[in-house]
Amino acid sequence: MSDLAQPHGWLILDKPRGLGSTQAVGAVKRNLREGGYPKTKVGHGGTLDPLAEGVLPIALGEATKLSGRMLDSDKTYEFTIQFGEETDTLDTEGEVIATSDRRPPLAAIAAICEHFTGEIEQIPPKYSALKVDGKRAYDLARAGEDVELETRRVMIHSLEFLGPDLSQEGVSPFDTTLGRPDPYDPQAPLELADSVTLVVQVSKGTYIRSLARDIARALGTVGHVTYLRRTKAGPFTEDQAISLDNLNEIGKGAPIKDHLLSLEAGLDGIPALALDQNSAQAARQGRVVSDLPHPDGLYFAKLEETPVALVELDGGMMKVVRGFNF
C-alpha cells in the first residue's frame, strides 16, 4: 500500500492542441496511479476543444466539488481569425462552406471590437456539445442532419485587437504592429488584413468560434478560427500551468506538491471564515449555525488550516453550500 497521501487541490494543465479535455483527465489519473498515489477523483473545470490549447484546470479529490463553480467562471482567450473562408465547424477541422475575396482594413477591425463588447446574442456552432432533442449537436451535424440551435445571450467583458496571426511561428503581435500608421489617421494608407489576432474575456457559454464568425461577417467577409488559446480560467492563469512533460514526471515519482495548488485557490475572491470546533462540527453534520457577526454572503469556512465547507451567511445564520471531507 502506498505511503503517499491522496491529493486534494488543483493541477493547472497547459493543454496542447490535439488533446481532448477528457483525455487530459485520463492522463492525470494515469500519472497519479503510476506515481503511487491512492485512487483519486479527478475532474476538469471547463472543456477545451481538441484544437484549442491553454489553461485547463484539473480538480483533484475534494476540489472536484468546486468544478461546477469553475465551469461558471469567466474565461480569457487569444484567437486568430483567418479571413476569406468560413467552414462548417468554424475552425480548421471543417469543410469550407463560404468564401469571400474581401479583406477588412485594420482600422475596421480595431473599431468593430466595441460593437462586440457587452451583452451580445450569438448562435452556437452546430458542431458543439449542446444537446438537441437529447442528442449532441455535433453528432447530428456529422450525420448530415440540419441542426438549428437557439440564440443565446452571453457577456463579452472585453475584446481587444492584438495583431496578426499568432500561429505564425516567431511572430510577435506587438513587434509587427510597431511603426504602423495610426489606423484612425485618414491620411494613412489603407492596410488590409488576411488574418487578425484578438484577446477576449467572456462569460460562461460563449463560443469563440461563433464570435469569430460573427466578427468576420460584420466586417463584410467570412472567416474561421485558426488559433485558439485559453490564457485564463476563473482565477487560474497560464503562468500557473504545467506541461504534459511536467505531468508525466509526477508519474515517474516527482512530488505532486511542486505543482498542486490548494483547494481554496479555486475560490478567489471568496473570504475565509474561521470556525471553532463546535461550529465546524455543526457544519460537517449539515446543521445551521446562528449568531455569526459577519456580513451576508458566501464564505470559505475553515477550522484552523483545514477546509470545512463552502457556506452561505444570511442574517448571521450559516448554511452549508458544499461540505468538504478532510
C-alpha positions as CSV (number, residue, x, y, z in Angstrom):
1,M,0.0,0.0,0.0
2,S,1.3,3.5,-0.9
3,D,2.5,5.8,1.8
4,L,1.6,8.8,-0.4
5,A,-1.5,10.8,0.7
6,Q,-4.4,11.4,-1.6
7,P,-4.0,14.8,-3.2
8,H,-6.7,17.5,-2.9
9,G,-6.5,20.7,-4.9
10,W,-5.8,21.9,-8.5
11,L,-3.4,21.0,-11.2
12,I,-3.5,23.6,-14.0
13,L,-2.6,21.9,-17.2
14,D,-1.3,23.7,-20.3
15,K,-3.3,21.6,-22.7
16,P,-1.7,21.1,-26.1
17,R,-3.6,21.0,-29.4
18,G,-4.9,17.6,-30.3
19,L,-5.7,16.5,-26.8
20,G,-9.3,16.4,-25.6
21,S,-10.3,17.5,-22.1
22,T,-11.5,14.0,-21.2
23,Q,-8.1,12.7,-22.4
24,A,-6.4,15.2,-20.2
25,V,-8.3,14.0,-17.2
26,G,-7.3,10.4,-18.1
27,A,-3.7,11.5,-18.4
28,V,-3.8,12.9,-14.8
29,K,-5.4,9.7,-13.5
30,R,-2.8,7.6,-15.2
31,N,0.1,9.6,-13.8
32,L,-1.3,9.6,-10.3
33,R,-1.7,5.8,-10.5
34,E,1.8,5.3,-11.9
35,G,3.2,7.7,-9.3
36,G,1.8,5.6,-6.5
37,Y,-1.0,7.8,-5.3
38,P,-4.2,6.4,-3.8
39,K,-7.2,6.3,-6.1
40,T,-8.3,9.9,-6.5
41,K,-11.4,11.5,-8.0
42,V,-10.4,13.8,-10.9
43,G,-12.4,16.3,-13.0
44,H,-11.8,19.3,-15.2
45,G,-13.1,22.9,-14.7
46,G,-14.2,23.7,-18.3
47,T,-13.9,21.9,-21.6
48,L,-11.4,22.9,-24.2
49,D,-11.9,21.8,-27.8
50,P,-9.1,19.4,-29.0
51,L,-8.0,22.1,-31.5
52,A,-7.7,24.6,-28.6
53,E,-4.8,24.9,-26.2
54,G,-4.0,26.5,-22.9
55,V,-5.3,26.7,-19.4
56,L,-7.3,23.6,-18.3
57,P,-7.9,23.5,-14.5
58,I,-7.9,19.9,-13.3
59,A,-9.6,19.3,-9.9
60,L,-8.3,16.5,-7.6
61,G,-10.1,14.9,-4.7
62,E,-12.3,17.4,-2.7
63,A,-11.6,20.1,-5.2
64,T,-13.9,18.3,-7.7
65,K,-16.7,19.6,-5.6
66,L,-15.8,23.1,-6.9
67,S,-15.6,22.1,-10.6
68,G,-19.1,23.5,-11.2
69,R,-18.0,26.9,-9.9
70,M,-15.1,26.8,-12.3
71,L,-17.4,25.9,-15.2
72,D,-19.4,29.1,-14.4
73,S,-16.4,31.4,-14.2
74,D,-15.2,33.9,-16.8
75,K,-12.5,32.8,-19.3
76,T,-9.9,34.7,-21.3
77,Y,-8.8,33.6,-24.8
78,E,-6.5,34.7,-27.6
79,F,-7.7,33.7,-31.0
80,T,-6.9,34.2,-34.6
81,I,-9.5,34.7,-37.4
82,Q,-8.4,33.8,-40.9
83,F,-10.5,35.9,-43.4
84,G,-11.8,34.6,-46.7
85,E,-13.2,31.2,-45.8
86,E,-15.9,30.0,-43.4
87,T,-16.0,26.4,-42.5
88,D,-18.9,24.3,-41.2
89,T,-17.1,23.7,-37.9
90,L,-15.9,27.4,-37.8
91,D,-12.3,26.2,-37.3
92,T,-9.6,24.5,-39.4
93,E,-11.1,21.0,-39.0
94,G,-14.2,21.6,-41.1
95,E,-15.0,21.9,-44.8
96,V,-15.3,25.3,-46.5
97,I,-18.9,26.4,-46.9
98,A,-18.4,30.1,-47.9
99,T,-15.7,32.2,-49.4
100,S,-15.1,35.9,-49.9
101,D,-12.4,38.0,-51.6
102,R,-12.9,40.9,-49.3
103,R,-10.2,41.6,-46.7
104,P,-11.1,44.1,-43.9
105,P,-9.0,47.1,-43.2
106,L,-7.1,47.1,-39.8
107,A,-9.0,50.3,-38.9
108,A,-12.3,48.5,-39.3
109,I,-11.1,45.6,-37.2
110,A,-10.0,47.9,-34.4
111,A,-13.2,49.8,-34.5
112,I,-15.6,46.8,-34.5
113,C,-14.3,45.4,-31.2
114,E,-16.5,47.9,-29.4
115,H,-19.6,46.6,-31.1
116,F,-18.9,43.1,-29.8
117,T,-18.4,44.2,-26.2
118,G,-21.0,43.9,-23.5
119,E,-24.0,41.6,-23.7
120,I,-24.5,40.1,-27.1
121,E,-26.5,37.4,-28.8
122,Q,-24.8,34.5,-30.6
123,I,-25.8,31.3,-32.2
124,P,-23.6,28.4,-31.0
125,P,-21.7,26.3,-33.7
126,K,-23.7,23.3,-34.9
127,Y,-20.5,21.3,-34.2
128,S,-20.8,21.8,-30.4
129,A,-21.7,19.6,-27.5
130,L,-25.0,21.2,-26.9
131,K,-28.0,18.9,-27.0
132,V,-30.8,19.0,-29.5
133,D,-33.7,16.6,-28.6
134,G,-31.4,14.7,-26.3
135,K,-28.6,14.3,-28.9
136,R,-25.3,16.1,-29.2
137,A,-25.4,18.8,-31.9
138,Y,-22.1,17.6,-33.4
139,D,-23.4,14.0,-33.7
140,L,-26.4,15.3,-35.6
141,A,-24.2,17.6,-37.8
142,R,-21.8,14.7,-38.6
143,A,-24.8,12.6,-39.6
144,G,-25.7,15.2,-42.1
145,E,-28.8,16.5,-40.3
146,D,-29.8,20.1,-40.2
147,V,-29.0,21.5,-36.8
148,E,-30.8,24.6,-35.5
149,L,-29.5,25.9,-32.2
150,E,-31.3,28.7,-30.3
151,T,-29.7,32.2,-30.0
152,R,-28.2,32.8,-26.6
153,R,-27.2,35.9,-24.7
154,V,-23.6,36.0,-23.5
155,M,-21.3,38.6,-21.9
156,I,-18.2,39.9,-23.6
157,H,-16.3,41.7,-20.9
158,S,-13.5,42.9,-23.1
159,L,-12.4,42.5,-26.7
160,E,-9.0,43.9,-27.9
161,F,-7.1,43.8,-31.1
162,L,-3.6,42.3,-30.7
163,G,-2.2,42.0,-34.2
164,P,-1.5,39.4,-37.0
165,D,-1.7,35.7,-36.9
166,L,-0.1,34.3,-33.7
167,S,0.1,30.8,-35.3
168,Q,3.0,32.0,-37.4
169,E,6.0,30.8,-35.5
170,G,8.3,33.5,-34.3
171,V,5.9,36.4,-34.9
172,S,5.1,38.7,-32.1
173,P,1.8,40.6,-32.4
174,F,3.4,43.5,-30.7
175,D,6.6,43.6,-32.8
176,T,4.7,43.5,-36.1
177,T,2.3,46.3,-35.1
178,L,5.1,48.7,-34.1
179,G,5.6,51.5,-36.5
180,R,2.3,51.1,-38.3
181,P,0.4,54.3,-39.1
182,D,-2.4,55.3,-36.7
183,P,-5.4,53.2,-38.1
184,Y,-7.7,56.2,-37.4
185,D,-5.5,58.6,-39.4
186,P,-7.4,59.4,-42.6
187,Q,-4.2,60.1,-44.4
188,A,-2.7,56.7,-43.6
189,P,-2.6,54.1,-46.4
190,L,-5.4,51.5,-46.1
191,E,-3.9,48.3,-44.7
192,L,-5.9,45.1,-45.2
193,A,-5.7,42.0,-43.1
194,D,-5.7,38.4,-44.2
195,S,-5.9,37.4,-40.5
196,V,-6.1,39.1,-37.1
197,T,-5.5,38.0,-33.5
198,L,-7.8,39.2,-30.7
199,V,-7.9,38.7,-27.0
200,V,-11.3,38.4,-25.3
201,Q,-12.7,37.9,-21.8
202,V,-16.0,36.2,-21.8
203,S,-18.8,34.7,-19.6
204,K,-19.6,31.0,-19.5
205,G,-21.4,29.6,-22.5
206,T,-19.6,31.9,-25.0
207,Y,-18.4,30.2,-28.2
208,I,-15.2,31.8,-29.6
209,R,-15.8,30.2,-33.0
210,S,-19.2,31.8,-33.2
211,L,-17.7,35.2,-32.1
212,A,-15.1,34.9,-34.9
213,R,-17.8,34.0,-37.5
214,D,-19.9,37.0,-36.5
215,I,-17.0,39.4,-36.4
216,A,-15.9,38.4,-39.9
217,R,-19.5,38.7,-41.2
218,A,-19.8,42.2,-39.6
219,L,-16.7,43.2,-41.4
220,G,-18.3,42.3,-44.7
221,T,-16.4,39.0,-45.2
222,V,-16.3,35.5,-43.8
223,G,-13.7,33.7,-41.6
224,H,-12.8,30.9,-39.3
225,V,-10.6,30.3,-36.2
226,T,-7.1,29.0,-36.9
227,Y,-5.6,29.5,-33.4
228,L,-7.3,29.4,-30.0
229,R,-5.6,29.6,-26.7
230,R,-7.2,30.0,-23.3
231,T,-4.9,32.1,-21.1
232,K,-7.1,32.3,-18.0
233,A,-10.0,30.3,-16.5
234,G,-11.5,31.8,-13.3
235,P,-8.6,32.7,-11.0
236,F,-6.1,30.4,-12.9
237,T,-3.6,31.8,-15.4
238,E,-1.2,30.3,-17.9
239,D,1.7,31.3,-15.5
240,Q,0.4,28.6,-13.2
241,A,0.0,25.9,-15.9
242,I,2.2,22.9,-16.3
243,S,3.1,21.0,-19.5
244,L,2.3,17.4,-20.2
245,D,6.0,16.7,-19.6
246,N,5.7,18.1,-16.1
247,L,2.6,15.9,-15.6
248,N,4.4,12.8,-16.8
249,E,7.2,13.5,-14.3
250,I,4.7,13.0,-11.5
251,G,4.0,9.6,-12.8
252,K,7.7,8.9,-12.6
253,G,8.0,9.9,-9.0
254,A,8.3,13.7,-9.0
255,P,6.4,15.2,-5.9
256,I,3.0,16.5,-6.9
257,K,3.2,19.2,-4.3
258,D,5.6,21.1,-6.6
259,H,2.6,21.8,-8.9
260,L,-0.5,21.2,-6.8
261,L,-2.5,24.4,-5.9
262,S,-4.7,24.4,-2.8
263,L,-8.4,23.7,-2.9
264,E,-9.1,27.4,-1.9
265,A,-7.0,28.6,-4.9
266,G,-10.2,27.9,-6.9
267,L,-12.2,30.2,-4.6
268,D,-10.5,33.5,-5.5
269,G,-12.5,36.5,-4.1
270,I,-14.4,34.4,-1.5
271,P,-13.4,35.4,2.0
272,A,-12.3,32.9,4.6
273,L,-14.4,32.2,7.7
274,A,-12.7,30.8,10.8
275,L,-14.7,28.3,12.8
276,D,-14.3,26.9,16.2
277,Q,-14.5,23.2,17.0
278,N,-18.3,23.3,17.8
279,S,-19.3,25.3,14.7
280,A,-17.0,23.2,12.5
281,Q,-18.7,20.0,13.8
282,A,-22.1,21.5,13.2
283,A,-21.2,22.4,9.6
284,R,-19.9,18.9,9.0
285,Q,-23.2,17.5,10.2
286,G,-25.1,19.9,8.0
287,R,-26.6,21.8,10.9
288,V,-27.3,25.5,10.8
289,V,-25.0,27.8,12.9
290,S,-26.5,31.0,14.1
291,D,-25.4,34.4,15.6
292,L,-22.3,34.8,13.4
293,P,-21.3,38.5,13.3
294,H,-20.4,38.7,9.6
295,P,-21.9,40.3,6.5
296,D,-24.2,38.2,4.4
297,G,-22.6,36.3,1.5
298,L,-20.5,33.3,0.5
299,Y,-17.6,32.2,2.7
300,F,-14.9,29.5,2.7
301,A,-15.2,28.1,6.2
302,K,-12.1,26.6,7.8
303,L,-11.0,25.0,11.1
304,E,-7.6,26.5,11.5
305,E,-6.0,25.4,8.2
306,T,-8.4,22.6,7.4
307,P,-11.2,23.3,4.9
308,V,-14.6,22.6,6.3
309,A,-17.2,23.9,3.8
310,L,-18.4,26.5,1.4
311,V,-21.1,28.3,3.4
312,E,-23.7,31.0,2.9
313,L,-24.3,33.5,5.6
314,D,-27.7,35.2,5.8
315,G,-28.7,37.3,8.8
316,G,-26.0,35.7,10.9
317,M,-27.2,32.2,10.0
318,M,-24.7,29.9,8.3
319,K,-25.8,27.2,6.0
320,V,-23.6,24.7,4.2
321,V,-23.5,25.0,0.4
322,R,-20.8,22.4,-0.1
323,G,-19.1,20.3,2.6
324,F,-15.5,19.0,2.4
325,N,-14.4,15.7,3.8
326,F,-10.9,16.0,5.4
